[in-house]
């Protein structure tokens, strides 16, 4: 049985994007990126909202031939994974291994988890908020960047209360801290 994993790179004050939607301050360096790659290898299906899919689909056509090996590796990992995009406004998806769903269905995600030998990830703060509210997120990986942005898109939703257990932590040379929490219920 797979687990539903939420991973986010966020500012110290808890935002994945600033008030203008920028997240350039969150770009991982080689050490963090390699760690993310290791986490992503265990994911075989990504669940995205429209906005996150539009950001991530660039990995499909990005020319990484001259990129560092850790970037090439991430592109390969992302391209080979299945994707489910939840959107009422997107006309179609443009990447292989991708299907479009109009509505987020937590029971359907629970079935995907039960049928999967690998983990699934939920990407994008808005879609993750729906999964948190439904109580189906099993693991949280936060990469806290030493940057304060003062507002924007929150990494974690308001109005959700869940007991969590700290499973691991790691400090990186650039000041980023990785925190892995698991649902304690």
Protein Blocks (a to p, Z undefined) as FASTA:
>chain_A
ZZddddddddfkopabdfkopaklmpccfklmmmmmmmmmmpcbdcddfklmmmmmmmmm
ocfklgcfklmmmmmmmmmpccddddfkbmbdcbehiacdfbdcfklmmmmmmmpcbdcd
dedjklmmmmmmnopafbdcdddddddehiajdfbdghiacddddfbdcddfkopacddd
ddfZZ
